Amino acid sequence: MSGKLNSALLDKAVTDILAYSSGESITKGGEDVPGKKRNFTETVEIQITLKNYDPQRDKRFSGTFRLPAIPRPNLKCCMLGNAAHCEQADRIGVPHMSVDDLKKLNKNKKLVKKLAKKYDFFLASDNMIKQIPRLLGPGLTKAGKFPTLLSSSDDMQEKIDEVRSTIKFQMKKVMCLNVAIGNVEMEHQQIIVNTQLAANFLASLLKKQWQNIGQMYIKSTMGPPQQIYF
C-alpha cells in the first residue's frame, strides 16, 4: 500500500510536523528549529512537483479520491434545499437556503460572489440543482463551488463528511500540485495513511506513474516543509 514512499522517512516527517505544531523543537538540516503552537488547527498538506511532464502537450488529468480520515473537518457547508432538506439541515446545524432565499439574491453578481465566499462548499437537492444556474447565474461555477447533489435517499451528514474527506488532483498549467491531506489534531497513523493513499492515487493518474513525480513534501500550514520523496 505504501507504494514508493519510504515509510521511515514519512514516519519521521509526520512526527516532526506534529511536534513542531505542538510547540516542540525539531531538528532540520542539522539545526534546532523551535516549534510554535498556533491558536487554530493547522492543515497538513502534501506538495508535489511533477517531472517529465509537459502541461502544454501531455493530457491534462483530474481525479477525486475519498480519504479514510477527514482532513478538513471545519469546511463550511450550505444546503440549497427543498423543504425537507432545509428542515434536516436545521436539525444538524447546517446553514441552508431555500428557492425563495436564492430568488432574493436576484442574480446580483456581488451577492452571489459573497455567498460563494462565505461557504467552502454547497449541497443541493435533486429538484434544485437544475435551477441553480437560472436562479444564481454562473457565480458558483466560476468560484469552483457548483453544488454537490444530495438525493432524497442520501444521508446529509454522511454526504458532508464525504465532501470534507474528498481530495482532488487537477493538472493546471503549472507543475506543482498541493492538496490538504490532514490536520494537526489527527492521529499520527491517520496522517500517514492519508498521505500514502493520496500519493498513490496521484501516481495512478499520471502517464508514467511514479516516474512523473519529482519531489514530494508534506507540511503544516505554518510549519517547515518535510521532504518525503525525491
C-alpha positions, 0 to 999 in steps of 0.5 A: 500500500505504501507504494514508493514512499519510504515509510521511515522517512514519512514516519519521521516527517509526520512526527516532526510536523506534529511536534513542531505544531505542538510547540516542540523543537525539531531538528532540520538540516542539522539545526534546532528549529523551535516549534510554535503552537498556533491558536487554530488547527493547522492543515497538513498538506502534501506538495508535489512537483511533477517531472517529465511532464509537459502541461502544454502537450501531455493530457491534462488529468483530474481525479477525486479520491475519498480519504479514510480520515477527514482532513478538513473537518471545519469546511463550511457547508450550505444546503440549497434545499427543498423543504425537507432538506432545509428542515434536516439541515436545521436539525444538524446545524447546517446553514441552508437556503431555500428557492425563495432565499436564492430568488432574493439574491436576484442574480446580483453578481456581488451577492452571489460572489459573497455567498460563494465566499462565505461557504467552502462548499454547497449541497443541493437537492435533486429538484434544485440543482437544475435551477441553480444556474437560472436562479444564481447565474454562473457565480458558483461555477466560476468560484469552483463551488457548483453544488454537490447533489444530495438525493432524497435517499442520501444521508446529509451528514454522511454526504458532508463528511464525504465532501470534507474527506474528498481530495482532488488532483487537477493538472493546471498549467503549472507543475506543482500540485498541493492538496490538504491531506490532514490536520494537526489534531489527527492521529499520527497513523491517520496522517500517514495513511492519508498521505500514502493513499493520496500519493498513490492515487496521484501516481495512478493518474499520471502517464508514467506513474511514479516516474512523473513525480519529482519531489514530494513534501508534506507540511503544516500550514505554518510549519517547515516543509518535510521532504518525503520523496525525491 
